[in-house]
Amino acid sequence: QVQVVESGGGLVQPGGSLRLPCAVSGSISSINAMAWYRQAPGKLREFVAVIRSGGPRSYTESAKGRSTISGDYAKGTVYLQMNSLKPEDTAVYYCNIVTSRGPYWGQGTQVTVSS
């Protein structure tokens, strides 16, 4: 079993930065990828960034140049550093862990970008 817990959300002004940590526990030896998704009010959950086992990273177009995903598979941690935040980045951010047994999701952490 894998447990996923996000933190680090909050209220930030436009142009500000946030770092979202995600802690993974359980059968972390079976992790194939760690990713971040987000869901804004009234919208579907969407992909933000992923870091795969071995290091390759991918980002959605809106995150490129403003966000960095990093992780330590041995420690079971993944981070999303977000800079130059915009009001449209307001959403609940979810950590997603892909394992050989299937995907696991955290409960999400709210990020609100507003002046």
N, CA and C atoms as an extended XYZ file, in Angstrom:
345
Properties=species:S:1:pos:R:3:atomname:S:1:resname:S:1:resid:I:1 pbc="F F F"
N         0.849       -1.189        0.000 N   GLN     1
C         0.000        0.000        0.000 CA  GLN     1
C         0.891        1.247        0.000 C   GLN     1
N         0.424        2.292       -0.648 N   VAL     2
C         1.145        3.559       -0.747 CA  VAL     2
C         0.262        4.671       -0.193 C   VAL     2
N         0.832        5.489        0.668 N   GLN     3
C         0.124        6.661        1.189 CA  GLN     3
C         0.777        7.908        0.628 C   GLN     3
N        -0.061        8.863        0.237 N   VAL     4
C         0.410       10.087       -0.416 CA  VAL     4
C        -0.161       11.293        0.322 C   VAL     4
N         0.719       12.214        0.753 N   VAL     5
C         0.266       13.384        1.504 CA  VAL     5
C         0.932       14.636        0.940 C   VAL     5
N         0.102       15.557        0.455 N   GLU     6
C         0.615       16.842       -0.038 CA  GLU     6
C         0.536       17.896        1.045 C   GLU     6
N         1.343       18.943        0.890 N   SER     7
C         1.284       20.096        1.784 CA  SER     7
C         1.832       21.301        1.041 C   SER     7
N         1.899       22.446        1.725 N   GLY     8
C         2.557       23.614        1.151 CA  GLY     8
C         1.654       24.593        0.437 C   GLY     8
N         0.364       24.264        0.322 N   GLY     9
C        -0.535       25.193       -0.343 CA  GLY     9
C        -0.825       26.416        0.514 C   GLY     9
N        -1.508       27.378       -0.099 N   GLY    10
C        -1.862       28.573        0.642 CA  GLY    10
C        -2.229       29.704       -0.278 C   GLY    10
N        -2.304       30.890        0.292 N   LEU    11
C        -2.630       32.100       -0.459 CA  LEU    11
C        -1.342       32.827       -0.817 C   LEU    11
N        -1.205       33.168       -2.080 N   VAL    12
C        -0.018       33.865       -2.546 CA  VAL    12
C        -0.438       34.951       -3.526 C   VAL    12
N         0.299       36.027       -3.555 N   GLN    13
C        -0.010       37.123       -4.467 CA  GLN    13
C         0.474       36.805       -5.877 C   GLN    13
N        -0.160       37.382       -6.876 N   PRO    14
C         0.332       37.186       -8.251 CA  PRO    14
C         1.799       37.565       -8.360 C   PRO    14
N         2.548       36.712       -9.074 N   GLY    15
C         3.983       36.903       -9.192 CA  GLY    15
C         4.783       36.198       -8.128 C   GLY    15
N         4.107       35.681       -7.125 N   GLY    16
C         4.787       35.000       -6.027 CA  GLY    16
C         5.153       33.574       -6.349 C   GLY    16
N         5.704       32.898       -5.342 N   SER    17
C         6.174       31.515       -5.515 CA  SER    17
C         5.648       30.628       -4.395 C   SER    17
N         5.540       29.355       -4.688 N   LEU    18
C         5.188       28.346       -3.699 CA  LEU    18
C         5.945       27.075       -4.021 C   LEU    18
N         6.249       26.325       -2.975 N   ARG    19
C         6.860       25.002       -3.145 CA  ARG    19
C         5.949       23.988       -2.472 C   ARG    19
N         5.480       23.036       -3.267 N   LEU    20
C         4.566       22.023       -2.765 CA  LEU    20
C         5.332       20.721       -2.541 C   LEU    20
N         5.428       20.261       -1.297 N   PRO    21
C         6.023       18.955       -1.038 CA  PRO    21
C         4.957       17.856       -1.068 C   PRO    21
N         5.394       16.675       -1.410 N   CYS    22
C         4.535       15.495       -1.349 CA  CYS    22
C         5.354       14.368       -0.735 C   CYS    22
N         4.813       13.781        0.303 N   ALA    23
C         5.501       12.696        0.988 CA  ALA    23
C         4.798       11.382        0.686 C   ALA    23
N         5.576       10.411        0.299 N   VAL    24
C         5.052        9.100       -0.060 CA  VAL    24
C         5.591        8.069        0.914 C   VAL    24
N         4.733        7.215        1.403 N   SER    25
C         5.174        6.131        2.271 CA  SER    25
C         4.507        4.843        1.822 C   SER    25
N         5.082        3.746        2.245 N   GLY    26
C         4.567        2.451        1.843 CA  GLY    26
C         5.556        1.759        0.928 C   GLY    26
N         5.046        1.098       -0.077 N   SER    27
C         5.892        0.312       -0.988 CA  SER    27
C         6.558        1.227       -2.007 C   SER    27
N         7.443        2.121       -1.528 N   ILE    28
C         8.017        3.105       -2.428 CA  ILE    28
C         8.989        2.493       -3.419 C   ILE    28
N         9.408        1.270       -3.217 N   SER    29
C        10.326        0.648       -4.168 CA  SER    29
C         9.647        0.349       -5.480 C   SER    29
N         8.298        0.415       -5.500 N   SER    30
C         7.575        0.063       -6.709 CA  SER    30
C         7.144        1.283       -7.523 C   SER    30
N         7.626        2.471       -7.189 N   ILE    31
C         7.213        3.690       -7.877 CA  ILE    31
C         7.860        3.799       -9.244 C   ILE    31
N         7.056        4.068      -10.247 N   ASN    32
C         7.537        4.255      -11.615 CA  ASN    32
C         7.579        5.724      -12.021 C   ASN    32
N         6.686        6.530      -11.442 N   ALA    33
C         6.649        7.954      -11.766 CA  ALA    33
C         5.945        8.692      -10.640 C   ALA    33
N         6.299        9.983      -10.507 N   MET    34
C         5.637       10.859       -9.533 CA  MET    34
C         5.218       12.124      -10.274 C   MET    34
N         3.994       12.539      -10.063 N   ALA    35
C         3.460       13.646      -10.863 CA  ALA    35
C         2.607       14.581      -10.011 C   ALA    35
N         2.352       15.748      -10.584 N   TRP    36
C         1.441       16.710       -9.998 CA  TRP    36
C         0.340       17.015      -11.009 C   TRP    36
N        -0.881       17.079      -10.490 N   TYR    37
C        -2.053       17.479      -11.254 CA  TYR    37
C        -2.717       18.618      -10.494 C   TYR    37
N        -3.653       19.282      -11.158 N   ARG    38
C        -4.417       20.314      -10.465 CA  ARG    38
C        -5.851       20.335      -10.989 C   ARG    38
N        -6.737       20.834      -10.144 N   GLN    39
C        -8.139       20.945      -10.530 CA  GLN    39
C        -8.673       22.285      -10.047 C   GLN    39
N        -9.012       23.128      -11.013 N   ALA    40
C        -9.592       24.430      -10.703 CA  ALA    40
C       -11.104       24.279      -10.542 C   ALA    40
N       -11.747       25.215       -9.859 N   PRO    41
C       -13.202       25.130       -9.665 CA  PRO    41
C       -13.939       25.026      -10.995 C   PRO    41
N       -14.808       24.034      -11.105 N   GLY    42
C       -15.602       23.868      -12.299 CA  GLY    42
C       -14.884       23.263      -13.485 C   GLY    42
N       -13.645       22.842      -13.274 N   LYS    43
C       -12.870       22.268      -14.379 CA  LYS    43
C       -12.420       20.849      -14.053 C   LYS    43
N       -12.000       20.143      -15.089 N   LEU    44
C       -11.490       18.800      -14.913 CA  LEU    44
C       -10.067       18.845      -14.342 C   LEU    44
N        -9.687       17.767      -13.703 N   ARG    45
C        -8.321       17.668      -13.216 CA  ARG    45
C        -7.375       17.609      -14.415 C   ARG    45
N        -6.267       18.349      -14.334 N   GLU    46
C        -5.335       18.397      -15.453 CA  GLU    46
C        -3.908       18.138      -14.990 C   GLU    46
N        -3.127       17.607      -15.898 N   PHE    47
C        -1.734       17.297      -15.651 CA  PHE    47
C        -0.912       18.584      -15.544 C   PHE    47
N         0.067       18.597      -14.630 N   VAL    48
C         0.978       19.727      -14.490 CA  VAL    48
C         2.419       19.327      -14.824 C   VAL    48
N         2.907       18.288      -14.155 N   ALA    49
C         4.302       17.896      -14.346 CA  ALA    49
C         4.505       16.473      -13.854 C   ALA    49
N         5.531       15.809      -14.400 N   VAL    50
C         5.861       14.442      -13.988 CA  VAL    50
C         7.372       14.268      -13.987 C   VAL    50
N         7.840       13.469      -13.032 N   ILE    51
C         9.231       13.034      -13.022 CA  ILE    51
C         9.217       11.511      -12.976 C   ILE    51
N         9.858       10.908      -13.966 N   ARG    52
C         9.804        9.465      -14.094 CA  ARG    52
C        11.014        8.811      -13.438 C   ARG    52
N        10.887        7.578      -13.093 N   SER    53
C        12.009        6.825      -12.551 CA  SER    53
C        13.154        6.884      -13.543 C   SER    53
N        14.329        7.295      -13.103 N   GLY    54
C        15.449        7.498      -14.001 CA  GLY    54
C        15.663        8.960      -14.348 C   GLY    54
N        14.663        9.803      -14.037 N   GLY    55
C        14.882       11.234      -14.135 CA  GLY    55
C        14.147       12.046      -15.174 C   GLY    55
N        13.650       11.478      -16.285 N   PRO    56
C        13.011       12.322      -17.304 CA  PRO    56
C        11.807       13.073      -16.730 C   PRO    56
N        11.708       14.362      -17.097 N   ARG    57
C        10.638       15.209      -16.600 CA  ARG    57
C         9.839       15.775      -17.768 C   ARG    57
N         8.561       15.982      -17.528 N   SER    58
C         7.696       16.613      -18.525 CA  SER    58
C         6.784       17.605      -17.825 C   SER    58
N         6.389       18.631      -18.575 N   TYR    59
C         5.533       19.677      -18.033 CA  TYR    59
C         4.428       20.012      -19.028 C   TYR    59
N         3.298       20.463      -18.496 N   THR    60
C         2.286       21.013      -19.368 CA  THR    60
C         2.791       22.366      -19.857 C   THR    60
N         2.242       22.833      -20.980 N   GLU    61
C         2.728       24.078      -21.572 CA  GLU    61
C         2.639       25.254      -20.604 C   GLU    61
N         1.566       25.316      -19.838 N   SER    62
C         1.387       26.462      -18.937 CA  SER    62
C         2.382       26.455      -17.786 C   SER    62
N         2.980       25.308      -17.494 N   ALA    63
C         3.939       25.200      -16.393 CA  ALA    63
C         5.381       25.362      -16.844 C   ALA    63
N         5.635       25.159      -18.110 N   LYS    64
C         7.006       25.247      -18.598 CA  LYS    64
C         7.585       26.633      -18.341 C   LYS    64
N         8.802       26.655      -17.838 N   GLY    65
C         9.472       27.923      -17.568 CA  GLY    65
C         9.101       28.549      -16.248 C   GLY    65
N         8.015       28.099      -15.624 N   ARG    66
C         7.589       28.668      -14.349 CA  ARG    66
C         7.620       27.652      -13.212 C   ARG    66
N         7.657       26.363      -13.564 N   SER    67
C         7.585       25.334      -12.530 CA  SER    67
C         8.719       24.334      -12.699 C   SER    67
N         9.111       23.748      -11.580 N   THR    68
C        10.132       22.704      -11.586 CA  THR    68
C         9.683       21.575      -10.679 C   THR    68
N         9.681       20.362      -11.229 N   ILE    69
C         9.368       19.182      -10.427 CA  ILE    69
C        10.680       18.489      -10.074 C   ILE    69
N        10.789       18.073       -8.848 N   SER    70
C        11.974       17.352       -8.403 CA  SER    70
C        11.531       16.263       -7.434 C   SER    70
N        12.364       15.257       -7.297 N   GLY    71
C        11.964       14.175       -6.419 CA  GLY    71
C        13.119       13.286       -6.033 C   GLY    71
N        12.910       12.568       -4.970 N   ASP    72
C        13.884       11.598       -4.481 CA  ASP    72
C        13.138       10.282       -4.284 C   ASP    72
N        13.364        9.348       -5.195 N   TYR    73
C        12.638        8.087       -5.134 CA  TYR    73
C        13.017        7.280       -3.900 C   TYR    73
N        14.257        7.398       -3.472 N   ALA    74
C        14.694        6.639       -2.295 CA  ALA    74
C        14.001        7.143       -1.032 C   ALA    74
N        13.791        8.459       -0.956 N   LYS    75
C        13.138        9.044        0.222 CA  LYS    75
C        11.622        9.102        0.068 C   LYS    75
N        11.139        8.903       -1.127 N   GLY    76
C         9.699        8.973       -1.335 CA  GLY    76
C         9.162       10.379       -1.224 C   GLY    76
N         9.861       11.328       -1.818 N   THR    77
C         9.410       12.714       -1.783 CA  THR    77
C         9.406       13.303       -3.190 C   THR    77
N         8.463       14.170       -3.437 N   VAL    78
C         8.413       14.874       -4.713 CA  VAL    78
C         7.960       16.302       -4.427 C   VAL    78
N         8.523       17.245       -5.162 N   TYR    79
C         8.249       18.652       -4.939 CA  TYR    79
C         7.840       19.314       -6.246 C   TYR    79
N         7.005       20.331       -6.111 N   LEU    80
C         6.664       21.173       -7.245 CA  LEU    80
C         6.961       22.618       -6.842 C   LEU    80
N         7.976       23.189       -7.460 N   GLN    81
C         8.313       24.587       -7.238 CA  GLN    81
C         7.616       25.414       -8.295 C   GLN    81
N         6.787       26.358       -7.862 N   MET    82
C         6.031       27.173       -8.808 CA  MET    82
C         6.404       28.637       -8.606 C   MET    82
N         6.787       29.285       -9.704 N   ASN    83
C         7.182       30.697       -9.668 CA  ASN    83
C         6.270       31.513      -10.583 C   ASN    83
N         6.342       32.816      -10.426 N   SER    84
C         5.552       33.732      -11.267 CA  SER    84
C         4.095       33.298      -11.330 C   SER    84
N         3.537       33.021      -10.177 N   LEU    85
C         2.176       32.497      -10.119 CA  LEU    85
C         1.159       33.509      -10.619 C   LEU    85
N         0.113       32.983      -11.262 N   LYS    86
C        -0.950       33.798      -11.836 CA  LYS    86
C        -2.275       33.400      -11.194 C   LYS    86
N        -3.264       34.282      -11.227 N   PRO    87
C        -4.579       33.910      -10.673 CA  PRO    87
C        -5.141       32.634      -11.290 C   PRO    87
N        -4.847       32.389      -12.554 N   GLU    88
C        -5.355       31.173      -13.205 CA  GLU    88
C        -4.670       29.903      -12.724 C   GLU    88
N        -3.648       30.046      -11.899 N   ASP    89
C        -3.025       28.874      -11.280 CA  ASP    89
C        -3.785       28.429      -10.027 C   ASP    89
N        -4.786       29.183       -9.639 N   THR    90
C        -5.588       28.817       -8.476 CA  THR    90
C        -6.285       27.483       -8.717 C   THR    90
N        -6.041       26.540       -7.812 N   ALA    91
C        -6.585       25.192       -7.969 CA  ALA    91
C        -6.209       24.361       -6.747 C   ALA    91
N        -6.801       23.190       -6.674 N   VAL    92
C        -6.324       22.179       -5.733 CA  VAL    92
C        -5.274       21.354       -6.474 C   VAL    92
N        -4.106       21.236       -5.867 N   TYR    93
C        -2.998       20.518       -6.476 CA  TYR    93
C        -2.883       19.131       -5.848 C   TYR    93
N        -2.805       18.132       -6.711 N   TYR    94
C        -2.773       16.738       -6.276 CA  TYR    94
C        -1.463       16.069       -6.676 C   TYR    94
N        -0.943       15.293       -5.764 N   CYS    95
C         0.236       14.474       -6.033 CA  CYS    95
C        -0.245       13.095       -6.499 C   CYS    95
N         0.358       12.599       -7.545 N   ASN    96
C        -0.021       11.309       -8.130 CA  ASN    96
C         1.204       10.417       -8.206 C   ASN    96
N         1.080        9.242       -7.664 N   ILE    97
C         2.188        8.297       -7.649 CA  ILE    97
C         1.786        7.086       -8.467 C   ILE    97
N         2.588        6.761       -9.455 N   VAL    98
C         2.300        5.615      -10.312 CA  VAL    98
C         3.204        4.466       -9.901 C   VAL    98
N         2.580        3.371       -9.525 N   THR    99
C         3.346        2.208       -9.096 CA  THR    99
C         3.005        1.013       -9.970 C   THR    99
N         3.724       -0.062       -9.750 N   SER   100
C         3.454       -1.287      -10.493 CA  SER   100
C         2.081       -1.863      -10.124 C   SER   100
N         1.524       -1.400       -9.007 N   ARG   101
C         0.209       -1.861       -8.560 CA  ARG   101
C        -0.893       -0.891       -8.954 C   ARG   101
N        -0.524        0.221       -9.590 N   GLY   102
C        -1.529        1.184       -9.997 CA  GLY   102
C        -1.234        2.570       -9.463 C   GLY   102
N        -2.078        3.565       -9.762 N   PRO   103
C        -1.855        4.943       -9.322 CA  PRO   103
C        -2.434        5.204       -7.938 C   PRO   103
N        -1.803        6.116       -7.221 N   TYR   104
C        -2.276        6.560       -5.916 CA  TYR   104
C        -2.327        8.080       -5.910 C   TYR   104
N        -3.342        8.611       -5.238 N   TRP   105
C        -3.549       10.049       -5.169 CA  TRP   105
C        -3.547       10.519       -3.723 C   TRP   105
N        -3.062       11.751       -3.523 N   GLY   106
C        -3.214       12.388       -2.231 CA  GLY   106
C        -4.555       13.099       -2.163 C   GLY   106
N        -4.810       13.764       -1.040 N   GLN   107
C        -6.060       14.470       -0.831 CA  GLN   107
C        -6.058       15.853       -1.454 C   GLN   107
N        -4.894       16.342       -1.831 N   GLY   108
C        -4.807       17.642       -2.472 CA  GLY   108
C        -4.474       18.756       -1.504 C   GLY   108
N        -3.904       19.827       -2.055 N   THR   109
C        -3.603       21.014       -1.271 CA  THR   109
C        -4.029       22.244       -2.081 C   THR   109
N        -4.727       23.159       -1.426 N   GLN   110
C        -5.295       24.318       -2.115 CA  GLN   110
C        -4.242       25.383       -2.334 C   GLN   110
N        -4.164       25.856       -3.564 N   VAL   111
C        -3.317       27.004       -3.903 CA  VAL   111
C        -4.226       28.100       -4.431 C   VAL   111
N        -4.156       29.268       -3.813 N   THR   112
C        -4.960       30.405       -4.236 CA  THR   112
C        -4.030       31.573       -4.550 C   THR   112
N        -4.133       32.060       -5.779 N   VAL   113
C        -3.309       33.186       -6.215 CA  VAL   113
C        -4.219       34.403       -6.358 C   VAL   113
N        -4.028       35.347       -5.470 N   SER   114
C        -4.921       36.503       -5.450 CA  SER   114
C        -4.246       37.652       -4.726 C   SER   114
N        -4.575       38.860       -5.146 N   SER   115
C        -4.076       40.048       -4.452 CA  SER   115
C        -5.084       40.506       -3.401 C   SER   115
